[in-house]
Each structure stands twice: as C-alpha cells, then as structure tokens.
C-alpha cells in the first residue's frame, strides 16, 4: 500500500524530548504499509521528520534507530541496565537517568554549557552534540527535494506567534530550523532566523496539526497524529504522577482541541459550500480520517521528567510502544475503510518486557 485512494497521507509528530523514540517506532511500523507524502513536526517531532525526509527510503528505519540509540551510551553504567522487574526500583533508576541528563547531559543529544548560560537569552544546555549527529544522518538536499512536503513548527519568542516553515510553500528546511524548533526555554536556546527569535514549536503548537489540515484540506484524506502526551489517563496517586498528569493534560488537550476544532470548521465549511452550490445537505463528502495516537507511559517512567530519561531500556520501550500503537491504528484504518472522521487509537498499556526491543 502506498497511499490513500482519495488523497494524500500526512503524519504529524509532536514534541517531547526523549519521548520522540515513540514516534520513530510508530513511523517505522507505518512505512511497511503506507507511504505518507506530508510530514510535520515540532521539537523532537521536527527532528524525526527531518531524519525521515533526509534519508533514502531503505535507510529511514536505520537512521531513526541510530539517532534514538544514542541514549544507550548512558547505560554503560551497570546501574542503568534496568534488568530488574520491580516497578518501583525501575522507576527509581529512570529518575536517576533523568537526573543524570539534567546534571551532565545525554551523550549524542546535549550537554550543560556555561557559555550558553552567559548568552541572551540564556540556556541550560547546548545542542551541539545533536547538531553534529544530525549533520551525519540527514541529507538536507533530500529533505528539500520534494519527495515529502515537510513542515517544521517554531514559536516567535517575542510575539508568541506560531511560525511555520513549509517546503510546499517554497521554504527551505535547514539545520537551524530544527534547532529553533527544539529551543524550549530555558533548557535549549532559541535561534534567530530572518530577524525573528524562534523557539520550540511546542510553546504554541506541540503537534502542528493546523499547519497541515488548514493548508491541506483539499489534498489530505488521511492524517496520523503521533502525540507523546496522552490526554486520557489514570487518576494520579502521588506527587510524581500528579505532575506528569498535568503535563499530559496540558499538551494532550492542546492537540485534541486543534483536531476537534478543525473537524468542526471543516463540517461547517463543507455544509456552507454545499448550500451555496444548491447541493442537498446529504451530498457525500470527500472521505477524510484522522487517527490520533498518543504515548501512555509505563508506571516505571520518571513522572514529569520522563522526557529527559534517555536510558536504553526507556528508549526501546517507547519505540516498541509506538510500533504496537501504529499497528493498532492500521487495524482501525482497515476496519474503517476510507473516511471515518477522528478516531482516538487506544491499546492496552504495556507491562513487563513487552517494550524491550525496537
């Protein structure tokens, strides 16, 4: 299968630091069945988009694997092997991994920097390690060659406006656009592009759904939204789960509101168009479906700091969760056929070692 019979396929990736491994696993599973034509992302999602678009088709899975396995360097310390089956002990080790990243950085991704702290605006960490690795992994000529329509979302730090770079509208996507989209204050520095100071796309649209659906209404018939924050979840039981739940609700609801708002506007617009053309109200509409996936963390994840846990097992677990969730999404798509509106894809949460391998 290479696409949807009635239009193009789009994939939207949200931001979420180390949680982006979930999206990588989901995409690798997706490309076995369908070939998207549009890719959009914020922050870590924008990095995934560029790795996919900047690699040859047969090398995309390998490139994503190389990027997200950088965290295995952290596990050189036996304390981070995570081989215990105790949820509470693994939770403690995941917290240690997240705190280690906060204190000394994560190999291949970022490191603390006094120079960055002295700049204006200051940043706690320097993304130079990630820049160097992405330079080796991404062919920006291929990113901009037109195989995919590539969209990277950023936020204007001064005005608060969403600033979108869209290769379909003639924008050229380069490394600075990715680093700007990752510029989550105060952790990572924003980047000045075209006279504007641009930071993390998640400050405005963590999953840049509108950038795809508003500009692609006539083209896109199937859209996968791969979020790393689930708006639905369990009741918090302690401080860490309360903080994590707040984070998930904040970002997950942001994305869900965009999706439902777009669908309402689309229904109203199509109804108005039909009435203006004198068509009956029950005139069939062009098939359209959104499949919304979101990562539900295992109990042992490091609460609100899980995004900074780059330990090998956590990355593998997220990758595996993404692959399994995408498998369920493809089952839903096959059952629905063309169309179907918005469908929230839900699969039973993983337990034990189910998420151990990509």
C-alpha positions in Angstrom: 0.0 0.0 0.0 1.5 3.4 -1.0 -1.3 5.8 -0.1 -4.9 6.6 0.3 -7.1 6.3 -2.8 -8.8 9.6 -2.3 -5.9 11.8 -1.3 -2.6 12.2 0.4 -1.4 10.9 3.7 0.1 13.2 6.3 1.9 12.4 9.6 2.1 15.0 12.4 4.7 14.5 15.1 4.5 16.3 18.5 7.4 17.5 20.6 8.6 15.7 23.7 12.4 15.5 24.0 13.3 11.8 24.7 9.8 10.6 24.2 10.3 11.1 20.4 11.5 7.5 20.3 7.8 6.5 20.4 7.2 8.4 17.1 10.2 6.7 15.5 8.8 3.2 16.3 5.4 4.3 15.0 6.7 5.6 11.7 8.9 2.5 11.0 5.8 0.4 11.5 3.7 2.7 9.3 6.1 2.8 6.3 5.7 -1.0 6.0 2.0 -0.4 4.9 1.6 3.2 3.8 3.8 5.9 2.2 2.9 9.4 3.6 3.5 12.4 1.4 3.3 15.1 4.1 5.4 15.2 7.3 5.1 17.9 10.0 6.6 18.2 13.5 7.6 20.3 16.4 10.8 19.9 18.5 11.7 16.2 18.7 9.0 15.6 16.2 10.6 18.0 13.8 13.9 16.1 14.2 12.2 12.8 13.4 10.6 14.5 10.3 14.0 15.6 9.0 15.6 12.3 9.6 12.8 10.5 7.7 12.7 13.0 4.8 16.5 13.3 4.7 17.2 9.6 4.3 16.7 7.2 1.4 13.6 5.0 1.8 15.6 1.9 2.5 17.7 3.7 5.1 15.0 5.5 7.1 14.5 2.8 9.8 18.2 2.5 10.2 18.7 6.3 10.5 15.9 6.6 13.1 17.4 3.7 15.0 20.9 5.2 15.0 19.6 8.5 16.4 17.5 7.1 19.2 20.0 4.5 20.3 22.4 7.2 21.2 21.0 7.0 24.7 22.5 3.6 25.1 25.8 5.3 25.9 24.2 6.3 29.2 23.7 2.7 30.1 27.4 2.0 30.1 26.9 2.3 33.9 25.5 -1.1 35.1 23.2 0.8 37.4 21.1 1.8 34.4 20.7 -1.7 32.8 17.1 -1.8 34.2 17.1 -5.6 34.3 15.0 -5.7 37.5 11.3 -6.5 37.2 10.4 -4.3 40.2 8.4 -1.3 39.0 9.4 0.8 42.0 13.1 0.0 41.5 13.0 0.7 37.8 11.1 3.9 38.4 14.0 5.0 40.7 16.5 4.1 38.1 14.6 6.0 35.5 14.6 9.0 37.8 18.3 8.6 38.2 18.8 8.6 34.5 16.7 11.7 34.0 18.6 13.5 36.8 21.9 12.4 35.3 20.7 14.0 32.0 19.8 17.2 33.8 23.1 17.4 35.6 25.6 16.3 32.9 23.6 16.0 29.7 23.0 13.0 27.5 25.7 11.7 25.1 24.8 12.5 21.5 22.0 14.9 22.4 23.1 17.8 24.6 25.4 18.8 27.5 25.4 21.6 30.0 27.1 24.8 28.9 28.3 27.8 30.9 28.7 29.6 27.5 25.1 29.1 26.7 24.1 30.4 30.2 26.0 33.6 29.5 24.2 34.4 26.3 21.0 36.3 25.9 18.6 34.6 26.2 20.4 32.0 28.4 20.1 28.3 28.0 21.0 25.5 30.4 22.1 23.1 27.7 24.0 23.1 24.4 22.6 21.0 21.5 25.9 20.8 19.6 26.2 17.0 20.1 22.8 16.6 18.4 23.7 19.0 15.7 26.8 17.0 14.9 25.0 13.7 14.7 22.1 15.1 12.6 24.7 16.5 10.2 25.8 13.0 9.5 22.3 11.5 9.5 20.3 14.0 7.4 20.7 14.9 3.8 19.1 18.3 3.6 19.2 18.2 -0.1 16.9 15.3 0.0 14.7 17.0 2.7 14.1 19.8 0.3 13.9 17.7 -2.9 10.1 17.4 -2.8 9.6 13.7 -2.1 7.8 14.9 1.1 6.1 18.1 1.9 8.0 19.0 5.1 6.6 21.3 7.8 8.6 22.4 10.8 6.9 24.5 13.5 8.5 27.1 15.7 7.3 29.9 18.0 8.3 33.6 17.8 9.7 34.2 21.3 8.7 37.9 21.3 5.3 37.8 19.7 4.2 34.3 20.7 3.1 33.6 17.1 3.3 30.2 15.5 6.0 30.4 12.7 5.8 27.5 10.2 8.4 26.6 7.7 6.8 24.7 4.8 8.7 23.2 1.9 5.5 23.0 0.0 5.4 26.8 0.0 9.0 27.3 -1.0 10.7 27.4 2.4 14.0 25.6 2.6 14.4 23.5 5.7 17.9 23.6 7.2 19.6 22.6 10.5 18.8 26.0 12.1 15.1 25.3 11.7 15.4 22.1 13.6 17.4 23.6 16.4 14.9 26.5 16.6 12.0 24.1 16.9 13.9 22.4 19.8 14.5 25.7 21.5 12.5 25.1 24.7 13.3 27.9 27.1 15.2 27.8 29.4 16.6 24.4 28.6 17.6 25.0 25.0 18.4 28.2 23.2 16.1 29.7 20.6 17.6 30.6 17.2 17.4 33.8 15.2 16.1 33.2 11.7 15.2 36.0 9.3 15.4 38.6 12.1 13.0 36.7 14.4 14.0 34.8 17.6 12.4 31.4 17.2 11.9 28.7 19.8 10.2 25.4 20.5 7.1 24.8 18.3 5.5 23.3 21.4 5.2 26.7 23.0 2.4 27.3 20.6 1.5 24.1 18.8 3.2 21.0 20.3 1.7 18.9 17.4 1.3 21.3 14.5 -2.0 19.9 13.3 -3.4 23.1 11.9 -0.3 23.7 9.7 -1.3 20.5 7.8 -5.1 20.4 8.0 -5.7 24.1 7.3 -3.4 24.1 4.2 -4.1 20.6 3.0 -7.9 20.3 3.3 -8.2 19.6 -0.4 -5.3 17.2 -0.6 -5.1 15.2 2.6 -7.6 12.4 3.2 -5.7 10.5 5.9 -3.7 12.1 8.8 -1.9 10.2 11.5 -1.2 12.4 14.6 1.5 10.8 16.7 1.5 12.6 20.1 3.7 11.7 23.0 1.3 13.1 25.6 -2.0 11.3 26.2 -4.9 13.5 27.3 -6.7 10.4 28.8 -5.0 8.6 31.7 -5.3 7.3 35.2 -6.0 9.2 38.4 -2.8 10.5 40.0 -1.8 8.6 43.2 1.3 10.7 44.3 3.2 13.8 43.6 5.1 12.5 40.5 2.0 11.1 38.8 0.2 14.4 39.6 2.9 16.4 37.9 3.1 14.0 35.0 -0.7 14.1 34.6 -0.7 17.9 34.5 2.0 17.8 31.7 0.0 15.3 29.7 -3.3 17.2 30.0 -1.7 20.5 29.1 -0.1 19.2 25.8 -2.6 16.4 25.0 -5.6 18.7 25.3 -3.8 21.4 23.2 -3.6 18.9 20.4 -7.0 17.4 20.8 -8.6 20.9 20.7 -6.9 21.6 17.4 -8.2 18.4 16.0 -11.8 18.8 17.1 -11.8 22.5 16.1 -10.6 21.6 12.6 -13.2 19.0 12.1 -16.0 21.4 13.2 -14.7 24.1 10.9 -14.4 21.5 8.1 -18.0 20.3 8.5 -19.3 23.9 8.6 -17.3 24.9 5.6 -18.5 21.9 3.6 -22.1 22.5 4.6 -21.9 26.1 3.6 -20.3 25.2 0.3 -23.0 22.7 -0.5 -25.7 25.1 0.4 -24.1 27.8 -1.8 -23.9 25.4 -4.7 -27.5 24.3 -4.2 -26.5 20.8 -3.4 -28.7 18.7 -1.0 -27.4 18.6 2.6 -26.8 14.8 2.4 -24.4 15.2 -0.5 -21.5 12.8 0.2 -18.3 14.5 1.3 -14.8 13.6 0.3 -13.6 10.8 2.7 -11.4 12.1 5.5 -9.9 10.4 8.6 -7.6 11.4 11.4 -6.0 8.6 13.5 -4.8 10.1 16.8 -2.1 8.0 18.6 -0.5 9.1 21.9 2.0 7.6 24.2 0.8 6.3 27.5 3.8 5.9 29.8 4.5 2.7 31.7 4.3 3.1 35.5 8.0 3.0 35.9 8.6 6.1 33.8 10.1 9.1 35.6 7.0 11.1 36.0 7.2 14.6 34.6 10.9 14.1 33.9 10.4 11.1 31.6 11.3 13.2 28.6 14.9 13.6 30.0 15.3 9.9 30.6 17.5 8.7 27.7 18.3 5.3 29.2 18.5 2.4 26.7 15.6 0.5 28.1 13.3 3.5 28.2 14.1 4.4 24.6 13.5 0.8 23.5 10.2 0.6 25.4 8.9 3.8 23.8 10.0 2.7 20.3 8.1 -0.6 20.9 5.0 1.1 22.2 4.9 3.3 19.1 5.2 0.3 16.8 2.4 -1.5 18.6 0.2 1.6 18.7 0.7 2.1 15.0 -0.2 -1.5 14.3 -3.5 -0.9 16.1 -4.0 2.3 14.2 -3.5 0.5 10.9 -6.1 -2.1 12.0 -8.5 0.7 12.7 -7.9 2.3 9.3 -8.5 -1.0 7.6 -11.7 -1.6 9.5 -13.0 1.9 8.7 -12.0 2.0 5.1 -12.0 5.5 3.6 -13.2 8.3 5.9 -14.1 7.9 9.5 -13.5 11.4 11.0 -11.4 11.5 14.2 -10.5 8.2 15.8 -8.5 8.1 19.0 -6.4 4.9 18.9 -6.1 3.1 22.2 -4.3 -0.1 23.0 -3.8 -1.8 26.4 -0.8 -0.3 28.2 2.4 -2.3 28.0 3.6 -4.3 31.0 6.8 -6.2 31.8 9.3 -6.5 29.0 6.8 -6.1 26.1 8.6 -2.9 25.1 12.1 -4.2 25.5 13.2 -4.2 21.8 12.6 -1.9 18.8 
